[in-house]
Amino acid sequence: MLRSGLWARPVSRPVNNGAPEFMIKLAIVRQKYRPDGGAERFVASALSALSQQKAEQQQLDITVLTRQWQGIKNPSFHVEICNPFKWGRVSRERGFARAAQKHFPSFDIVQSHERIPGCTIYRAGDGVHKCWLAHRSRIIPEAQAKRMKNDRFHRYVMDAEKQMFEHPRLKAVICNSHMVKEEVCREFAIKPEIVHVIYNSVHQEKFNPALKQAEGLAVRETLGIEADAAAMLFVGSGFERKGLAASLEAVAATKAHLIVVGKDKQEEIYQQKARDLGCAERVHFMGMQNDSSRFYGAADGFILPTIYDPFPNVILEAMAAGLGVITSTSCGGAEIIEEGQNGYCCDALDIPALSSAINAFTDQGHAESLGMMARETIKPFTSERLTNQLLSLYSQILNT
């Protein structure tokens, strides 16, 4: 339900048994909701779970503060549109931050997924911007890296990030990996005890090993992938950051196929790279998919040698679907990978190591073993655990 105004701060009211019931007003801040985004899927799953839960006798009244909402309508929470005029990237970020901040006093808890000073909780789903720039500098020319660090937009983001992490109103930081927690504690003047690691959840019924049967076989047949050929899956938009270039180079040194699901403005450049590497007939660009589950079923393994990623949901989805994972040491997901047991980790730019890992999946028995262990690893990553951890955190904040 869209609304132009916010409710007054709630007070206790009686319930059927006569005990007081307190309504917690929670704001979740996300500038733009995009159905295929990892952060947005966290917001969607959190909203769905939290809207059905109670924290003891405390109910949640949830409002999403956003510039643009493309999600499904849900009567259990509200959407407040904050869409000020913008004329550039800095204007876009600063304008939305100021518009959202005006609403902050109306809530008991403000959980922001954007770098906005004054929030109660910040979810560091994008990691630390300074760290991202440092990793990206590895794959771009030195002159471009220097310009990037002095760029007005990047300086704004780093300044807003510092103000937010060191703001007195910040009560908690949610990180989706220990990698990001370590970065936050290293880069900012913040108490380590308020930085919490809460892993994302994954829909284990939707993403499951049974996908390898009818749906997966149909995809392989459509793409012309032989039954005895190894097929790796890459899922992610923003190919530079996610490591598609390294994936193509690594696949080119093997006989494996690569299925690419996602979008990028420079897709043609990557298609040409596959042709230049001589593996174009084994690389299948599928574009963005509203439902990527059938592609997990078509693969023998998953690859995402990302330059920097706090903890992409696609790793959880792949493991839930029974796929072993190849990822990079600069990915938060690496902390749940056991080398040779449920996947492999290496430097994002180490092509020989990536190729070697891909070749491990050509042994069908080994690939299946990796997938079975991956599925076992992911079993605790449930929406119930996520909900309980969030509600516990909210309770701690309200009681301090």
C-alpha positions, 0 to 999 in steps of 0.5 A: 500500500502506497501512502503519502504520510506516516503514522504517529509514533505508536503507543501500547494498546490492549490485546485480547488477553489484556496484556499490553502489545507494543507496535515497533515502527520499522523503516527499511530503506532501499533507494531502488528495488530491482527484482534481480538484485541480491540486496533487493532479494534480502529485503523481499525475504526479510519483509515477507518473514518479518511481516508474519512474525512477533517479537514476544508481544511486540508487533512490527509495523513495516514501511519501506522508504524507496525512490522506486518500488518494483516489488509485489504489493503486500498489505502487511507493509507500506511503501513510502516513495521518496523520489526527489529530482536528480541530475547526476549520481551525486545528486541522486545519492544526496537527494534520496538520503536527505529525503529519507532522513526527513522520515527517520524521526517517525520510526523506532528503528531505521534499517538502511541498505543505503549509506545514509548517516543517522540510521539505527541499523545499516546493512552493509550488503555492498561491503566497504566502498574503499575496499571495492575501489582497491580491488577494482584498481587491480583490473583497470589501468593505473591512470584510470585507478587514480582518477577513480579514487579522486572522482567526485562520486566515489569521494561522496560515497566514501565520505557518506560511508564514514559519517554513517559508520561513525554516527552516534545514532548507529546502533548496529551493523549487519554484515553478510560475511565475516570478511566485511565485518573485518573491513568495517572494523578496520576502516572505521572508528566503530565498536566491534560489538555492534557489528553483527554477521547475519547470513542471508537465507536461501529458498531451499525448496525452489533451489534444490538438486531435483532441478537437474532432472527435467528442467535442467536436461531441457536447458542442456538439450536446447543449448546443445550441451552433450550429456557427458560434457561439463557445464559451469554456470555464471549468474550475475549482472555487472560482468566486470565486478563478477569476474566474467572475463576471468571465467571466460579465460579459464573456460577457454583452457578447458573443454567445459561449457559456460552458461552466463545468466545476467545482463551488462551494457558491455555484453557484446565485448564479452561475447567478442572475448569468447570468440577471440579465445576460441570458446564461443561455441561453448559459451551461452549468453542467456541474458537476465532471467526472472527465474534462473532456477532451471539454469542451476539444474543444467549445470555441473558446477558454479563459477563466480570469481568476483573481484569483490563481493560481500556474499552474493546470494547466487552462491547460496542458490547454487549450493542449495541446488546441489552445485559445487562452487568456484569463487574468489578469495575476495568474496565473502562466500569463500568463508563457507567453501571447504577446498575440494569438499564443496568447492574451490577458492582462488585469487580472482585473477589466477586463471590457471587455478580457475581452469584447474578447478573447472577441470575438477568438475569434468569428473562427474562423480567428483562434481556430484560429491561436491554438490552433495556436500554443498547442499549439506553446507547450506541447510542452516541458511533458512529464512527462520534463522534469518528472521530470528536473528533480525528480531533478536537484534531489534529487541536488543536495540529497543532494550538499550 
